[in-house]
Amino acid sequence: MIEVLQTGPLNTVQDLGRFGFRNAGVTSSGAMDRLALSVGNLLVGNDEGEAALEVQTFPFRLRFGRDMTVAITGADCGARLDGRPLPPWWAIAVSAGQVLELDTPRRSARAYLSFAGGIDVAPVMGSRSTSLRGGFGGLDGRFLAANDRLDIGGAGTFALPPHGFGAKPPEAALSEHFPASDDGTLLVRAIPAGEHALFGAEEERFWTQTWKISSQSDRTGYRLSGEPIRLASPVELRSHGVVPGVVQMPPSGEPIVQMSDANTAGGYPKIAGVIEVDLWRLGQARIGSRIRFVQSSVAEARSAERAVEAYLEDIHHTVPMLAQALAAMARR
């Protein structure tokens, strides 16, 4: 069991998402940074999709009700265990009564806490993810509050070295597979979508200008501020299916990027679609961040996906080997 001592709004239980129900109007939900959640789970011996905590408002503190193993991934929040600093992207064994603290990250937006055995809340439609809009999943369909208690599945422990074990952060391990700018602007790869031609000459400005993530952004979608992009001529569209990554252009001319709690349908023209492998980077972008879209291709997206898959596969194989080596040493 873990007990939440201090939290802010919007911190929730999430896994990799709820799939197969968009035709009924049910959003997928799930982690905004799916890669961080996957790595955290692998570090504590879980399957990639076990439920974890997504923390996006700080400070955050919890107390461990029993011995267990925890991993901290995503944003570097200056984590401390009983006041002792912990490295980012790190897994460690903790004891009953110890307190873990996370502070506001200097960069990036969300941290993930994964526990050996996963957070044991009731699955809804095959997922433990919290749908704040629907009011279901996770912990009673709501964000965490002080004094909440959450059960951890299984034994809750996983063999690790005494001082823990970590993974190389993906932005470092995969740097050659993700574009970077010289001025700190986040470069997000996207592919032109169904209605991009409706914008005529205006479409080029979508790719060349720098956009800012506005304060009207949340897990449903990021609203971007910039010089408006207008349709070449008025058009009426029927509502169509929408998924995370779709970039819609409302009448204001400022894009909306659908995120983890993306609407299931909408009628705004689609100008582009962010490639899935870049969504975790966008999920870590903070309000006020500057982004620029880079026109990509299916081949480039697939190449980046293979790199991420290899990165996860390496962690998946390394962690059990470490656990087996520790077990063998203990038997001597």
FENDAFEN-V24016 format. One record per run of one state. SS is the DSSP state (hx for helix, st for strand, lp for the rest). FROM is the first residue (numbers start at 1). TO is the last residue. If there is no record, write none. Layout:
SS | FROM | TO
SS | FROM | TO
//
This chain:
lp | 1 | 1
st | 2 | 6
lp | 7 | 11
st | 12 | 14
lp | 15 | 21
hx | 22 | 24
lp | 25 | 33
hx | 34 | 43
lp | 44 | 51
st | 52 | 55
lp | 56 | 59
st | 60 | 64
lp | 65 | 67
st | 68 | 74
lp | 75 | 79
st | 80 | 81
lp | 82 | 83
st | 84 | 85
lp | 86 | 89
st | 90 | 94
lp | 95 | 98
st | 99 | 102
lp | 103 | 110
st | 111 | 115
lp | 116 | 118
st | 119 | 119
lp | 120 | 123
st | 124 | 124
lp | 125 | 126
st | 127 | 127
lp | 128 | 130
st | 131 | 131
lp | 132 | 135
st | 136 | 136
lp | 137 | 138
st | 139 | 139
lp | 140 | 141
st | 142 | 142
lp | 143 | 148
st | 149 | 150
lp | 151 | 151
st | 152 | 152
lp | 153 | 164
st | 165 | 166
lp | 167 | 169
hx | 170 | 173
lp | 174 | 174
hx | 175 | 177
lp | 178 | 185
st | 186 | 192
lp | 193 | 195
hx | 196 | 208
lp | 209 | 210
st | 211 | 213
lp | 214 | 220
st | 221 | 225
lp | 226 | 239
st | 240 | 241
lp | 242 | 245
st | 246 | 249
lp | 250 | 254
st | 255 | 258
lp | 259 | 264
st | 265 | 266
lp | 267 | 268
st | 269 | 274
lp | 275 | 275
hx | 276 | 283
lp | 284 | 289
st | 290 | 295
lp | 296 | 297
hx | 298 | 331
lp | 332 | 332
//
